[in-house]
Amino acid sequence: MESWKVNLISVWFGCLFTGLAISQIIPFLPLYVEQLGVTDPRALTLWSGLIFSITFLISAVVSPMWGSLADRKGRKLMLLRASLGMGLVIFLQAFVTNVWQLFLLRALMGLTSGYIPNALALVATQVPRDRSGWALSMVSTAQICGVIMGPLMGGFLADWVGLRAVFFVTSALLLTSFLITLFLIKEGGVKRTSREDKLSGGGVFRTLSHPGLIISLFFTTMVIQLCNGSVSPILTLFVRQLAPDAHNIAFISGLVAAIPGVSALLSAPRLGKLGDRIGAERILFAALALTVILFIGMSWVNGVVQLGILRFLMGFAEGAMMPAVQTLLLRHSSDRVTGRIFGYNQSFMYLGNVVGPLIGAGVSAVGGFRWVFAATAAVVLANTLQLVWHWRRVARGQAGH
């Protein structure tokens, strides 16, 4: 088997275990904070939000640094660093005795992050260019699987073996990612940049033929992640509003939350392959337009079934958007700066994880739950228009040449 195919399969399992490890802690994080002695409802909400957000904030700051180091030292080394580092930090979280210790370890977890963006960069630089959309979509399915299965596994383990034991299981999953990376992934034939050849941030963008388009794609990444985050704080409450007589709100809300992942998992490889044939930009524009329509529809639903159907359709758009953005980033940058570009893109993804919940909480407090969907649709529409404008400028420039 060709080495890039072995790497793709290995990276797929590594991203699956990383996605599982990260997401399976999220559902019971407030319960763990409460177990550490924070019982006041307001303080519990505040600490839970801070502990959740600090990981993404730190990750957003350091992702470009890890991307730069990956271009100089190799992506395999960054994969090993991320999987082992996160595994050790999560292992230590099982032994904390107060909320400050947990907060500091979650911050350190953000500092050790970076497995998935470096995995994407590794795949992007090794697969044939005409199959890059399909390959990046396949890696995305691993992350999607982890996000779907993680909360279910975390909730099950927390109920059966206790909250602290989940951290041990999570750490073991990341150790598995470390071993897969160490023994199976080969990084031969990759040209690395020396410290002397290392480009500044401005230098990276001067190597790009269309820096405006790349920055526009970064903002698109943030908006894609914002779509998920804006709804997260209000989804359970909105489901309860739609079905006030239901007795299993937690289960229904979990089902509604997870269902886009199912359709994204089904569609991502097929849409990635289609993007290789007809152009990733067409897939991206179609998915963004569908997202606007579906969010507008969600603001008008009258029942949980309607909401579930629209969110299922939303998964098809989610399965297409991020791989399409990554494919376009790859095609409009050189191998010399791929790690940096994917690092910057990951920073914007983490920013979406922070900004999205803030928008959702703020808009719902002012205008109600339905306005969250309408506001998200407006943000996606604005982003789509600016991306179309940049793309037309690039197309006109290429036609001129």
Secondary structure, DSSP 4 states (H G I P E B T S, - for coil): --HHHHHHHHHHHHHHHHHHHHHTTGGGHHHHHHHTT--SHHHHHHHHHHHHHHHHHHHHHHHHHHHHHHHHH-HHHHHHHHHHHHHHHHHHHTT--SHHHHHHHHHHHHHT--HHHHHHHHHHHHS-GGGHHHHHHHHHHHHHHHHHHHHHHHHHHHHHH-HHHHHHHHHHHHHHHHHHHHHH---TTPPPPPTTTPPPHHHHHHT-S-HHHHHHHHHHHHHHHHHHHHHTTTHHHHHHHH-TT-S-HHHHHHHHHHHHHHHHHHHHHHHHHHHHHH-HHHHHHHHHHHHHHHHHHHTT--SHHHHHHHHHHHHHHHHHHHHHHHHHHHHTS-GGGHHHHHHHHHHHHHHHHHHHHHHHHHHHHHH-HHHHHHHHHHHHHHHHHHHHHHHHHHHHHHHH-
